[in-house]
Amino acid sequence: MHDIGKLVLDFNRRESYAKVVERVYNEDVTFLRAEREELGFDHTAVAARIAEVWKLPAELVEAVRQHHEPAAATVDRLSAPSSASRTPCA
């Protein structure tokens, strides 16, 4: 779930995202850095927005948004997994 933003970006911005992937593999930069420099945003923002549209719990949205920078999360790390486990999939 947390990297679904990469899939969406690759599908919807194929040429731009190809540049991101090329930079990651050829220039030794992270996906976050390459995405932010090439696109102006990153896959975590896209994935978090998808989670919001799907009406997932705020704790899970935050976990998706901050999965590369967990210290920046504003939710209680212990309550997020239990809240997510109570969310129906359908």
GUMARGU-294801 format. One line per 3 residues: number of its first residue (from 0); their letters; for each residue y, x, z of N, C-alpha, C. Coordinates in nm, 2 decimals, padded with zeros to 4 digits. Example, Ala and Ser with C-alpha at 12.3 -4.5 7.8 and 13.67 -1.06 7.14 Angstrom:
# GUMARGU-294801
0	AS	-00.57:01.32:00.78:-00.45:01.23:00.78:-00.33:01.32:00.78 ~ -00.22:01.28:00.71:-00.11:01.37:00.71:00.00:01.29:00.79
***
This chain:
# GUMARGU-294801
0	MHD	-00.12:00.08:00.00:00.00:00.00:00.00:00.13:00.09:00.00 ~ 00.13:00.19:00.08:00.25:00.27:00.10:00.30:00.34:-00.03 ~ 00.21:00.37:-00.12:00.25:00.43:-00.25:00.25:00.34:-00.37
3	IGK	00.25:00.21:-00.35:00.25:00.12:-00.46:00.38:00.13:-00.54 ~ 00.48:00.18:-00.47:00.61:00.21:-00.55:00.59:00.31:-00.66 ~ 00.51:00.40:-00.64:00.48:00.50:-00.75:00.42:00.43:-00.87
6	LVL	00.33:00.34:-00.85:00.26:00.27:-00.96:00.36:00.18:-01.03 ~ 00.45:00.11:-00.95:00.55:00.02:-01.01:00.65:00.10:-01.09 ~ 00.69:00.21:-01.04:00.79:00.30:-01.11:00.73:00.35:-01.24
9	DFN	00.60:00.40:-01.23:00.54:00.45:-01.35:00.52:00.34:-01.46 ~ 00.49:00.22:-01.42:00.47:00.11:-01.51:00.60:00.06:-01.57 ~ 00.71:00.05:-01.49:00.83:00.00:-01.54:00.94:00.10:-01.59
12	RRE	00.92:00.22:-01.55:01.02:00.33:-01.59:00.94:00.45:-01.64 ~ 00.85:00.42:-01.73:00.75:00.52:-01.78:00.82:00.66:-01.81 ~ 00.92:00.66:-01.90:00.98:00.78:-01.94:01.05:00.85:-01.82
15	SYA	01.12:00.78:-01.75:01.19:00.84:-01.63:01.09:00.89:-01.53 ~ 00.99:00.82:-01.51:00.89:00.86:-01.40:00.81:00.97:-01.45 ~ 00.79:00.98:-01.58:00.71:01.10:-01.64:00.79:01.23:-01.61
18	KVV	00.92:01.22:-01.61:01.00:01.34:-01.57:00.98:01.37:-01.42 ~ 00.97:01.27:-01.34:00.95:01.29:-01.20:00.82:01.37:-01.18 ~ 00.71:01.31:-01.24:00.58:01.37:-01.22:00.58:01.52:-01.28
21	ERV	00.64:01.54:-01.39:00.65:01.67:-01.45:00.72:01.77:-01.35 ~ 00.82:01.72:-01.29:00.89:01.81:-01.20:00.81:01.84:-01.07 ~ 00.74:01.74:-01.03:00.65:01.76:-00.91:00.55:01.87:-00.94
24	YNE	00.49:01.86:-01.05:00.38:01.96:-01.08:00.43:02.09:-01.14 ~ 00.55:02.09:-01.20:00.59:02.22:-01.26:00.70:02.29:-01.18 ~ 00.77:02.22:-01.09:00.88:02.28:-01.02:00.85:02.29:-00.87
27	DVT	00.74:02.25:-00.82:00.70:02.25:-00.68:00.81:02.18:-00.59 ~ 00.84:02.06:-00.64:00.93:01.97:-00.56:00.85:01.85:-00.51 ~ 00.89:01.78:-00.41:00.82:01.66:-00.36:00.85:01.55:-00.45
30	FLR	00.76:01.44:-00.44:00.79:01.32:-00.52:00.92:01.26:-00.47 ~ 00.95:01.26:-00.34:01.07:01.20:-00.29:01.19:01.27:-00.35 ~ 01.19:01.40:-00.35:01.31:01.47:-00.40:01.33:01.45:-00.55
33	AER	01.22:01.46:-00.63:01.23:01.44:-00.77:01.27:01.30:-00.80 ~ 01.21:01.20:-00.73:01.25:01.06:-00.75:01.40:01.04:-00.72 ~ 01.44:01.08:-00.61:01.58:01.07:-00.57:01.68:01.13:-00.67
36	EEL	01.64:01.25:-00.72:01.73:01.32:-00.81:01.72:01.26:-00.95 ~ 01.61:01.21:-01.00:01.59:01.16:-01.13:01.63:01.01:-01.14 ~ 01.60:00.94:-01.03:01.62:00.79:-01.04:01.73:00.74:-00.95
39	GFD	01.76:00.82:-00.85:01.86:00.77:-00.75:01.81:00.70:-00.63 ~ 01.68:00.68:-00.63:01.60:00.61:-00.52:01.46:00.67:-00.53 ~ 01.37:00.62:-00.43:01.24:00.67:-00.43:01.14:00.56:-00.42
42	HTA	01.01:00.60:-00.43:00.90:00.50:-00.43:00.89:00.43:-00.29 ~ 00.94:00.49:-00.19:00.93:00.42:-00.06:01.02:00.30:-00.05 ~ 01.13:00.31:-00.12:01.23:00.19:-00.12:01.17:00.08:-00.21
45	VAA	01.10:00.12:-00.32:01.04:00.02:-00.40:00.92:-00.05:-00.33 ~ 00.84:00.03:-00.26:00.72:-00.03:-00.19:00.77:-00.12:-00.08 ~ 00.87:-00.08:-00.01:00.93:-00.16:00.10:00.98:-00.29:00.05
48	RIA	01.05:-00.29:-00.06:01.10:-00.41:-00.12:00.98:-00.51:-00.16 ~ 00.88:-00.45:-00.22:00.76:-00.53:-00.25:00.70:-00.59:-00.12 ~ 00.69:-00.52:-00.02:00.64:-00.57:00.11:00.73:-00.68:00.16
51	EVW	00.86:-00.67:00.15:00.95:-00.77:00.19:00.93:-00.90:00.10 ~ 00.92:-00.89:-00.03:00.90:-01.00:-00.11:00.77:-01.07:-00.08 ~ 00.67:-00.99:-00.05:00.54:-01.05:-00.01:00.54:-01.10:00.13
54	KLP	00.65:-01.10:00.20:00.67:-01.15:00.33:00.58:-01.09:00.44 ~ 00.56:-00.96:00.42:00.48:-00.89:00.52:00.56:-00.87:00.65 ~ 00.50:-00.84:00.76:00.58:-00.83:00.89:00.68:-00.71:00.88
57	AEL	00.79:-00.73:00.94:00.89:-00.62:00.94:00.84:-00.49:00.98 ~ 00.75:-00.48:01.08:00.69:-00.36:01.12:00.61:-00.29:01.01 ~ 00.54:-00.36:00.93:00.47:-00.31:00.82:00.57:-00.26:00.71
60	VEA	00.67:-00.34:00.68:00.77:-00.30:00.58:00.83:-00.17:00.62 ~ 00.87:-00.16:00.75:00.93:-00.03:00.80:00.83:00.09:00.79 ~ 00.70:00.06:00.82:00.60:00.17:00.81:00.59:00.21:00.66
63	VRQ	00.59:00.12:00.57:00.59:00.16:00.43:00.71:00.24:00.39 ~ 00.83:00.19:00.43:00.95:00.26:00.40:00.96:00.40:00.46 ~ 00.91:00.42:00.57:00.92:00.55:00.64:00.80:00.63:00.65
66	HHE	00.70:00.60:00.56:00.57:00.67:00.57:00.58:00.83:00.55 ~ 00.69:00.87:00.48:00.71:01.02:00.47:00.79:01.07:00.58 ~ 00.86:00.99:00.65:00.95:01.03:00.76:00.93:00.94:00.88
69	PAA	00.81:00.94:00.94:00.78:00.85:01.05:00.87:00.85:01.17 ~ 00.93:00.97:01.20:01.03:00.98:01.31:01.15:00.89:01.29 ~ 01.18:00.86:01.16:01.30:00.77:01.13:01.27:00.62:01.15
72	ATV	01.15:00.59:01.17:01.11:00.45:01.19:01.18:00.39:01.31 ~ 01.22:00.26:01.30:01.29:00.20:01.40:01.20:00.10:01.48 ~ 01.07:00.08:01.44:00.98:-00.01:01.50:00.89:00.06:01.60
75	DRL	00.84:-00.01:01.69:00.75:00.04:01.79:00.62:00.08:01.72 ~ 00.58:00.21:01.72:00.47:00.26:01.64:00.34:00.19:01.69 ~ 00.33:00.15:01.82:00.21:00.10:01.87:00.19:-00.05:01.84
78	SAP	00.30:-00.12:01.81:00.28:-00.26:01.78:00.26:-00.29:01.63 ~ 00.30:-00.20:01.55:00.29:-00.22:01.40:00.15:-00.24:01.35 ~ 00.05:-00.16:01.39:-00.08:-00.19:01.34:-00.14:-00.32:01.39
81	SSA	-00.11:-00.36:01.51:-00.17:-00.49:01.56:-00.10:-00.60:01.49 ~ 00.03:-00.59:01.47:00.10:-00.70:01.39:00.05:-00.71:01.25 ~ 00.03:-00.60:01.19:-00.02:-00.60:01.05:-00.16:-00.66:01.04
84	SRT	-00.24:-00.64:01.14:-00.38:-00.69:01.14:-00.39:-00.84:01.16 ~ -00.28:-00.90:01.20:-00.28:-01.04:01.22:-00.22:-01.11:01.10 ~ -00.18:-01.04:01.00:-00.12:-01.10:00.88:-00.22:-01.14:00.78
87	PCA	-00.23:-01.26:00.74:-00.33:-01.31:00.64:-00.30:-01.24:00.51 ~ -00.41:-01.21:00.43:-00.40:-01.15:00.30:-00.37:-01.25:00.19 ~ -00.40:-01.37:00.21:-00.38:-01.47:00.10:-00.26:-01.55:00.11
***
